[in-house]
Amino acid sequence: MNPKHVEFRPLEVVVQDNDVGRALSALKRKMANEGLYKELKKRRFHEKPSVREKRKQREAQRRRKKLIAAQAR
């Protein structure tokens, strides 16, 4: 998938028995699972390309360590 061409699909939550609080919690959970909060935080300020590259390298290293740890179990 081309990173510049992202297809958006709406997050949908059904409110049952007028329980808006529960529906709101479900929506927040879905947003967190989609990584929306992380994306919003990341886009709040401009990130220099060098900083972005270092961040991506750190994230990749973290994923690799996590994968190795999971395989060791």
GROMACS elastic network, one bead per residue, 0.5 to 0.9 nm:
[ bonds ]
;  ai    aj funct       b0    kb
    1     4     6  0.86912   500
    1     5     6  0.74915   500
    1     6     6  0.78930   500
    2     5     6  0.53106   500
    2     6     6  0.72156   500
    3     6     6  0.63170   500
   11    27     6  0.75215   500
   11    30     6  0.74147   500
   11    31     6  0.77672   500
   12    27     6  0.75700   500
   12    30     6  0.89450   500
   13    23     6  0.62291   500
   13    24     6  0.80544   500
   13    26     6  0.69707   500
   13    27     6  0.61386   500
   13    30     6  0.88902   500
   14    23     6  0.66249   500
   15    18     6  0.60984   500
   15    19     6  0.61088   500
   15    20     6  0.60539   500
   15    21     6  0.89558   500
   15    22     6  0.78642   500
   15    23     6  0.54563   500
   15    24     6  0.86575   500
   16    19     6  0.58112   500
   16    20     6  0.78532   500
   16    22     6  0.86715   500
   16    23     6  0.77502   500
   17    20     6  0.84739   500
   18    21     6  0.87764   500
   19    22     6  0.56541   500
   19    23     6  0.65170   500
   19    24     6  0.88164   500
   20    24     6  0.59821   500
   20    25     6  0.85414   500
   21    24     6  0.50777   500
   21    25     6  0.62370   500
   21    26     6  0.86547   500
   22    25     6  0.50572   500
   22    26     6  0.62245   500
   22    27     6  0.86405   500
   23    26     6  0.50076   500
   23    27     6  0.61645   500
   23    28     6  0.86645   500
   24    28     6  0.61923   500
   24    29     6  0.85570   500
   25    28     6  0.51180   500
   25    29     6  0.61460   500
   25    30     6  0.86190   500
   26    29     6  0.50432   500
   26    30     6  0.61808   500
   26    31     6  0.86102   500
   27    30     6  0.50781   500
   27    31     6  0.61241   500
   27    32     6  0.85864   500
   28    31     6  0.50297   500
   28    32     6  0.61295   500
   28    33     6  0.85839   500
   29    32     6  0.51332   500
   29    33     6  0.61801   500
   29    34     6  0.86414   500
   30    33     6  0.50628   500
   30    34     6  0.61559   500
   30    35     6  0.86786   500
   30    36     6  0.88444   500
   31    34     6  0.51257   500
   31    35     6  0.63450   500
   31    36     6  0.53654   500
   31    37     6  0.68326   500
   32    35     6  0.51254   500
   32    36     6  0.59619   500
   32    37     6  0.60196   500
   32    38     6  0.78997   500
   33    36     6  0.76719   500
   34    37     6  0.83099   500
   35    38     6  0.53696   500
   35    39     6  0.62703   500
   35    40     6  0.87897   500
   36    39     6  0.50106   500
   36    40     6  0.61473   500
   36    41     6  0.85859   500
   37    40     6  0.51112   500
   37    41     6  0.61426   500
   37    42     6  0.85007   500
   38    41     6  0.51647   500
   38    42     6  0.60842   500
   38    43     6  0.86801   500
   39    42     6  0.50234   500
   39    43     6  0.61821   500
   39    44     6  0.86604   500
   40    43     6  0.52135   500
   40    44     6  0.61934   500
   41    44     6  0.53261   500
   41    45     6  0.80129   500
   42    45     6  0.68432   500
   42    46     6  0.82560   500
   42    47     6  0.79340   500
   43    46     6  0.67259   500
   43    47     6  0.79656   500
   47    50     6  0.82834   500
   47    51     6  0.64100   500
   47    52     6  0.61548   500
   48    51     6  0.52580   500
   48    52     6  0.61513   500
   48    53     6  0.86438   500
   49    53     6  0.60850   500
   49    54     6  0.86370   500
   50    53     6  0.51366   500
   50    54     6  0.62977   500
   50    55     6  0.86393   500
   51    54     6  0.51499   500
   51    55     6  0.61157   500
   51    56     6  0.86012   500
   52    55     6  0.50673   500
   52    56     6  0.61453   500
   52    57     6  0.86098   500
   53    56     6  0.51502   500
   53    57     6  0.62128   500
   53    58     6  0.86833   500
   54    57     6  0.50493   500
   54    58     6  0.61989   500
   54    59     6  0.86300   500
   55    58     6  0.50909   500
   55    59     6  0.61792   500
   55    60     6  0.86018   500
   56    59     6  0.50362   500
   56    60     6  0.61062   500
   56    61     6  0.85483   500
   57    60     6  0.50704   500
   57    61     6  0.61005   500
   57    62     6  0.85447   500
   58    61     6  0.50701   500
   58    62     6  0.61317   500
   58    63     6  0.86528   500
   59    62     6  0.50368   500
   59    63     6  0.62332   500
   59    64     6  0.86701   500
   60    63     6  0.50547   500
   60    64     6  0.61923   500
   60    65     6  0.86683   500
   61    64     6  0.50557   500
   61    65     6  0.61929   500
   61    66     6  0.85454   500
   62    65     6  0.51723   500
   62    66     6  0.61320   500
   62    67     6  0.86172   500
   63    66     6  0.50436   500
   63    67     6  0.61386   500
   63    68     6  0.86525   500
   64    67     6  0.50686   500
   64    68     6  0.61798   500
   64    69     6  0.85634   500
   65    68     6  0.51220   500
   65    69     6  0.60893   500
   65    70     6  0.85717   500
   66    69     6  0.51199   500
   66    70     6  0.61840   500
   66    71     6  0.86943   500
   67    70     6  0.50979   500
   67    71     6  0.62401   500
   67    72     6  0.86922   500
   68    71     6  0.51099   500
   68    72     6  0.62156   500
   68    73     6  0.89743   500
   69    72     6  0.51398   500
   69    73     6  0.67396   500
   70    73     6  0.55517   500
